[in-house]
Amino acid sequence: MQTWTARNVVLGAGAMGAAAAYHLARRGEPLLLVDQFPLGHDRGSSHGAARITRHSYADPRYARLMPEAFRAWRTLEADAGENLYLRTGGVSFCPPELDYVARVEASLKAIDVPHRRMSGQELRKSWAWFGGPDETDVVFEPDAGMLSAARAVAVQISLAQSAGGASTQILENSPVQRIDLDGERPTLILENGRIVAERLIVAAGAWTARLLTNLGFPLRATRQQVLYFRPTDVLNGLPGRFPVFISKGAEVLDDFYGMASFQGQGVKVARHGGPDVDPDSVDQQVGDEYRATVRRFLKKYLPPLAEAPIDRTEICLYTVAPDEQFRVGPLPNRSDVIVASPCSGHGFKFSCLIGQVLADWATHGATDLAVDFWQL
């Protein structure tokens, strides 16, 4: 049985793992990045063309961190020499009886981000594609936009390799059977060997709960279904003419989101959340019932898309913690093991910043950022 030893082991090469590797290598730290699948795979939570980014959070704790997240992405873009963020503007809306938009506006005011409170009528006037009742409550944030998702992950891994040279090692196609925490050092048990780490960052996404069975809180892997529509009026669905959107409904499964066509893939629309799944056996097909659910939402709020053909579908996974909060930080009583993935379906926009936080914890045992509410 082969044994590897490494100062920093990052388990999982998705958004969080790639960001951790990038920030560690940037600080001159040696690392081993391990993934059960090939790099850039589509089995987890980080593939696909784009993700929404925005300051517009109803929870002020997350809103206060978003300026730091935007700054982290700008630093990455400077290091990479390429643009990974596309500013499109974004709208958040809800029925008038909900306080969601009011809370989003309060968060934006608190962090001094320009925005505009609107009615449904004003929304339709600004973007003719939108529908919905006149009394719909809306807030517009001009700085919201899209992050180039799969590209950002690949860029950070590439930068980790170029910054670290031979000190950055990658082990792909290497499933971990279990994590042994009984010894002095955290140890990954593979089929044909083991990896002994001084410090272990677990960024295993939907497989986290299976590998760390004593977290002290439940984690659910859920199936997220994404549709890409090809409208007749394609021009109006392009970035710059169509803002990203978040629609908050009265019930748990009444939340929807979408964004402009990116890299020619069509207008992306999905319902936030989905059924629990086994991450090793996920149905990759999107059924007619779900398609009809999304079309009903579009008929009310984005009529030009309601009858548009669906070009393609996509499946990804959420790793959902209680109340859809993040759970990121060292294991209690085990500071050499840091958990980095349960971000409940809204973590990608924070991923570059989370990589910075993970590198802080790994190298200094603490971070200056106000993320205590993320910890385990």
Legacy VTK file of the C-alpha trace (Angstrom):
# vtk DataFile Version 3.0
C-alpha trace
ASCII
DATASET POLYDATA
POINTS 376 float
0.000 0.000 0.000
1.462 3.327 -1.103
1.618 6.181 1.407
1.781 9.849 0.465
2.523 12.589 2.977
1.728 16.249 2.454
1.718 19.412 4.473
-1.630 20.588 3.058
-4.127 18.182 1.527
-7.193 19.618 -0.201
-9.887 17.012 -0.823
-12.142 18.062 -3.696
-11.217 20.129 -6.759
-14.465 22.037 -7.228
-14.975 25.731 -6.504
-13.948 25.609 -2.827
-11.062 23.175 -3.255
-9.663 25.008 -6.272
-9.849 28.328 -4.405
-8.110 26.825 -1.374
-5.345 25.428 -3.584
-4.908 28.787 -5.337
-4.631 30.744 -2.086
-2.309 28.218 -0.435
0.045 28.112 -3.424
-0.062 31.911 -3.639
1.362 31.956 -0.096
4.128 29.515 -0.971
2.460 26.561 0.751
3.015 23.049 -0.656
-0.196 21.140 -1.293
-1.777 18.006 -2.671
-5.143 18.470 -4.391
-7.191 15.240 -4.539
-10.422 14.512 -6.434
-12.356 11.299 -6.991
-13.187 12.347 -10.569
-11.215 13.951 -13.424
-10.598 17.684 -13.080
-13.481 19.727 -14.495
-16.045 16.943 -14.044
-19.807 17.560 -14.019
-20.759 15.316 -11.075
-20.747 17.957 -8.331
-21.669 21.593 -7.752
-19.126 23.691 -9.664
-19.513 22.845 -13.350
-21.485 24.803 -15.921
-20.934 28.107 -17.643
-21.977 30.698 -15.068
-23.224 31.500 -11.560
-24.937 34.604 -10.200
-23.025 37.034 -8.044
-24.626 39.901 -6.140
-24.485 41.994 -2.991
-28.256 41.571 -2.653
-28.670 39.340 0.381
-31.592 39.464 2.774
-29.263 38.202 5.515
-27.024 41.157 6.468
-24.200 38.874 7.614
-23.683 37.570 4.079
-24.246 41.004 2.535
-21.469 42.479 4.698
-19.019 39.920 3.264
-19.902 40.459 -0.382
-17.633 43.517 -0.915
-14.749 41.308 0.265
-15.900 38.565 -2.106
-15.994 40.970 -5.054
-12.483 42.124 -4.104
-11.246 38.517 -4.001
-12.567 37.921 -7.522
-10.865 41.077 -8.803
-7.563 39.881 -7.339
-8.015 36.515 -9.041
-8.766 38.233 -12.349
-5.589 40.303 -11.999
-3.511 37.202 -11.263
-5.092 35.312 -14.156
-4.981 38.169 -16.636
-8.553 37.524 -17.708
-12.096 38.567 -16.910
-14.208 36.108 -14.931
-17.033 38.472 -13.862
-19.621 39.951 -16.200
-21.686 42.861 -14.837
-25.301 42.553 -15.989
-27.268 44.117 -13.148
-29.669 42.058 -11.111
-33.208 42.215 -9.779
-34.632 40.557 -6.685
-38.408 40.418 -6.405
-41.214 38.954 -4.342
-44.977 39.320 -3.720
-45.885 42.447 -1.713
-46.886 40.454 1.373
-43.322 39.168 1.852
-40.536 41.213 3.435
-37.726 39.683 1.363
-37.047 42.703 -0.861
-37.301 45.059 2.111
-34.592 43.062 3.871
-32.425 42.986 0.745
-32.734 46.762 0.428
-31.812 47.218 4.092
-28.684 45.104 3.540
-27.697 47.119 0.467
-28.145 50.370 2.354
-26.049 49.071 5.242
-23.082 48.312 2.966
-23.620 51.425 0.810
-24.213 49.591 -2.478
-26.165 51.589 -5.082
-29.604 50.174 -5.801
-33.155 51.139 -6.739
-36.416 49.976 -5.186
-39.030 49.393 -7.874
-42.585 48.225 -8.439
-43.574 45.460 -10.797
-44.811 48.106 -13.228
-41.414 49.837 -13.182
-39.688 46.481 -13.648
-41.680 45.831 -16.812
-40.941 49.314 -18.086
-37.194 48.832 -17.638
-37.093 45.285 -19.049
-40.026 44.423 -21.288
-39.396 40.697 -20.883
-40.591 40.737 -17.294
-44.204 40.300 -16.232
-45.910 39.932 -12.880
-48.392 42.046 -10.924
-47.939 45.816 -10.614
-47.566 45.493 -6.854
-44.584 43.096 -7.084
-41.815 44.332 -4.797
-38.491 44.721 -6.629
-34.974 45.939 -5.922
-32.405 46.473 -8.679
-28.646 46.223 -8.054
-26.537 47.437 -11.010
-23.375 45.644 -9.851
-24.873 42.146 -9.843
-23.793 39.829 -12.609
-22.344 36.473 -13.569
-19.173 34.577 -12.746
-17.632 32.255 -15.312
-18.008 29.120 -13.202
-16.118 26.202 -14.750
-13.501 28.583 -16.120
-12.895 30.107 -12.669
-12.292 26.668 -11.172
-9.853 25.734 -13.937
-8.028 29.079 -13.675
-7.464 28.711 -9.938
-6.069 25.196 -10.316
-3.798 26.412 -13.107
-2.583 29.329 -10.973
-1.953 26.974 -8.051
0.225 24.859 -10.344
2.136 27.805 -11.797
2.663 29.449 -8.387
3.617 26.233 -6.605
5.508 24.426 -9.344
6.574 21.019 -8.084
5.153 21.880 -4.640
1.606 21.738 -6.044
0.609 18.159 -6.753
-2.692 16.917 -8.146
-4.157 13.451 -7.715
-7.341 13.043 -9.784
-9.487 9.955 -10.391
-8.715 8.927 -6.799
-11.826 8.146 -4.725
-11.379 8.358 -0.969
-12.969 5.442 0.849
-12.866 7.083 4.257
-11.091 9.653 6.401
-9.266 8.237 9.416
-9.113 10.711 12.304
-8.075 8.241 15.002
-4.361 8.863 14.596
-2.173 11.893 15.205
-2.570 13.074 11.589
-5.706 13.067 9.426
-5.384 10.262 6.882
-7.227 9.641 3.635
-7.744 5.958 2.890
-7.732 5.184 -0.837
-8.264 1.882 -2.600
-4.542 1.496 -3.296
-2.921 3.630 -0.614
-3.278 6.371 1.933
-2.485 10.064 2.266
-1.263 11.446 5.575
-1.773 15.187 5.972
-0.476 17.761 8.402
-3.573 19.796 7.570
-6.626 18.541 5.727
-9.183 20.745 3.958
-12.325 18.772 3.125
-14.030 20.380 0.126
-15.885 17.250 -0.928
-19.276 18.837 -1.569
-22.159 16.375 -1.483
-19.827 13.611 -0.253
-18.819 15.539 2.892
-21.348 13.946 5.236
-20.330 10.469 4.086
-16.649 11.139 4.779
-17.115 13.062 8.046
-19.821 11.229 9.957
-19.526 13.120 13.264
-20.078 16.685 12.123
-22.755 17.326 14.728
-25.306 18.681 12.247
-27.143 17.172 9.282
-26.096 17.682 5.668
-28.322 16.823 2.716
-27.248 16.341 -0.887
-30.029 17.657 -3.114
-30.568 17.553 -6.869
-30.704 20.887 -8.673
-32.277 20.937 -12.156
-31.329 23.693 -14.583
-32.969 24.586 -17.896
-31.505 26.622 -20.761
-34.133 28.345 -22.912
-33.678 29.603 -26.472
-36.095 32.554 -26.866
-37.240 33.836 -30.245
-35.969 37.305 -29.394
-32.467 36.072 -28.621
-30.967 39.568 -28.532
-32.916 40.615 -25.436
-31.657 37.553 -23.563
-28.026 38.577 -23.883
-25.881 40.059 -21.086
-26.349 43.800 -20.828
-29.990 43.545 -21.898
-31.185 40.998 -19.358
-30.351 41.164 -15.641
-29.778 38.173 -13.415
-32.819 37.630 -11.201
-33.857 36.086 -7.891
-37.544 35.483 -7.274
-38.604 34.761 -3.697
-41.879 32.942 -3.182
-44.069 32.217 -0.194
-43.201 28.504 0.030
-39.888 26.626 0.261
-39.947 25.480 -3.368
-41.306 28.759 -4.755
-37.881 30.359 -5.246
-36.513 30.715 -8.781
-33.467 32.287 -10.347
-32.058 32.939 -13.796
-29.489 34.724 -15.863
-28.728 35.866 -19.382
-27.421 33.646 -22.142
-23.704 33.088 -21.560
-21.251 31.533 -24.005
-24.157 30.785 -26.316
-25.862 28.396 -23.923
-29.290 30.020 -23.700
-31.120 31.801 -20.878
-30.626 29.829 -17.657
-33.618 29.360 -15.346
-34.083 27.017 -12.386
-36.050 26.498 -9.207
-33.892 26.827 -6.117
-33.687 23.506 -4.299
-34.779 19.978 -4.998
-35.125 16.435 -3.688
-32.563 14.622 -1.557
-30.283 12.311 -3.537
-27.444 9.858 -3.208
-24.561 11.749 -4.890
-23.263 8.489 -6.361
-26.484 7.758 -8.270
-28.033 10.997 -9.514
-30.668 10.942 -12.244
-29.328 13.183 -15.020
-32.698 13.585 -16.764
-35.054 16.514 -16.163
-38.655 15.350 -16.179
-41.741 16.905 -17.735
-43.269 17.835 -14.365
-40.293 19.995 -13.420
-40.209 21.618 -16.861
-43.906 22.464 -16.480
-43.279 23.961 -13.011
-40.620 26.287 -14.383
-42.788 27.243 -17.349
-45.651 28.184 -14.994
-43.291 30.534 -13.165
-42.111 31.998 -16.473
-45.655 32.499 -17.727
-46.269 34.816 -14.775
-42.928 36.612 -14.494
-41.089 36.161 -17.833
-43.773 35.509 -20.478
-41.480 35.576 -23.562
-39.614 32.568 -22.154
-42.677 30.537 -21.152
-43.081 28.854 -24.543
-39.457 29.068 -25.674
-37.738 25.807 -26.578
-35.360 24.266 -24.058
-31.949 23.876 -25.665
-30.340 21.801 -22.952
-30.603 20.751 -19.328
-28.089 20.406 -16.535
-27.978 18.675 -13.165
-25.848 19.774 -10.237
-25.836 19.136 -6.492
-26.448 21.289 -3.462
-24.954 20.367 -0.084
-27.554 21.774 2.274
-26.978 22.574 5.937
-29.755 23.612 8.356
-31.426 26.900 7.400
-29.321 26.950 4.204
-26.419 28.457 6.126
-22.748 27.910 5.326
-20.778 25.477 7.440
-17.125 26.309 6.881
-14.374 25.995 9.463
-12.198 23.683 11.568
-13.702 20.628 13.179
-14.281 21.142 16.914
-11.284 19.798 18.825
-9.521 19.007 15.554
-7.945 22.194 14.161
-5.990 20.259 11.531
-9.220 19.322 9.711
-11.124 22.156 8.026
-14.510 21.647 6.391
-15.138 23.791 3.344
-18.088 22.705 1.250
-21.585 22.798 2.790
-22.656 26.089 1.252
-26.330 25.239 0.719
-26.633 26.225 -2.936
-25.459 29.831 -2.698
-21.726 29.492 -2.155
-20.079 29.931 -5.544
-20.005 33.726 -5.365
-18.101 33.385 -2.074
-15.779 30.600 -3.230
-12.737 32.727 -4.012
-13.076 34.455 -0.630
-13.649 31.111 1.099
-10.365 29.921 -0.392
-8.693 32.861 1.323
-10.397 31.981 4.621
-9.335 28.332 4.321
-5.740 29.349 3.683
-5.917 31.642 6.737
-7.142 28.825 8.966
-4.658 26.323 7.557
-1.615 28.576 7.935
-2.525 30.783 10.925
-5.294 28.917 12.730
-7.586 31.942 12.427
-8.929 34.518 9.978
-9.575 38.246 10.312
-12.766 38.045 8.248
-16.100 38.109 10.096
-17.098 34.513 9.372
-17.634 33.129 12.860
-21.265 32.403 11.978
-20.046 29.944 9.293
-18.106 27.767 11.690
-19.025 24.298 12.800
LINES 1 377
376 0 1 2 3 4 5 6 7 8 9 10 11 12 13 14 15 16 17 18 19 20 21 22 23 24 25 26 27 28 29 30 31 32 33 34 35 36 37 38 39 40 41 42 43 44 45 46 47 48 49 50 51 52 53 54 55 56 57 58 59 60 61 62 63 64 65 66 67 68 69 70 71 72 73 74 75 76 77 78 79 80 81 82 83 84 85 86 87 88 89 90 91 92 93 94 95 96 97 98 99 100 101 102 103 104 105 106 107 108 109 110 111 112 113 114 115 116 117 118 119 120 121 122 123 124 125 126 127 128 129 130 131 132 133 134 135 136 137 138 139 140 141 142 143 144 145 146 147 148 149 150 151 152 153 154 155 156 157 158 159 160 161 162 163 164 165 166 167 168 169 170 171 172 173 174 175 176 177 178 179 180 181 182 183 184 185 186 187 188 189 190 191 192 193 194 195 196 197 198 199 200 201 202 203 204 205 206 207 208 209 210 211 212 213 214 215 216 217 218 219 220 221 222 223 224 225 226 227 228 229 230 231 232 233 234 235 236 237 238 239 240 241 242 243 244 245 246 247 248 249 250 251 252 253 254 255 256 257 258 259 260 261 262 263 264 265 266 267 268 269 270 271 272 273 274 275 276 277 278 279 280 281 282 283 284 285 286 287 288 289 290 291 292 293 294 295 296 297 298 299 300 301 302 303 304 305 306 307 308 309 310 311 312 313 314 315 316 317 318 319 320 321 322 323 324 325 326 327 328 329 330 331 332 333 334 335 336 337 338 339 340 341 342 343 344 345 346 347 348 349 350 351 352 353 354 355 356 357 358 359 360 361 362 363 364 365 366 367 368 369 370 371 372 373 374 375
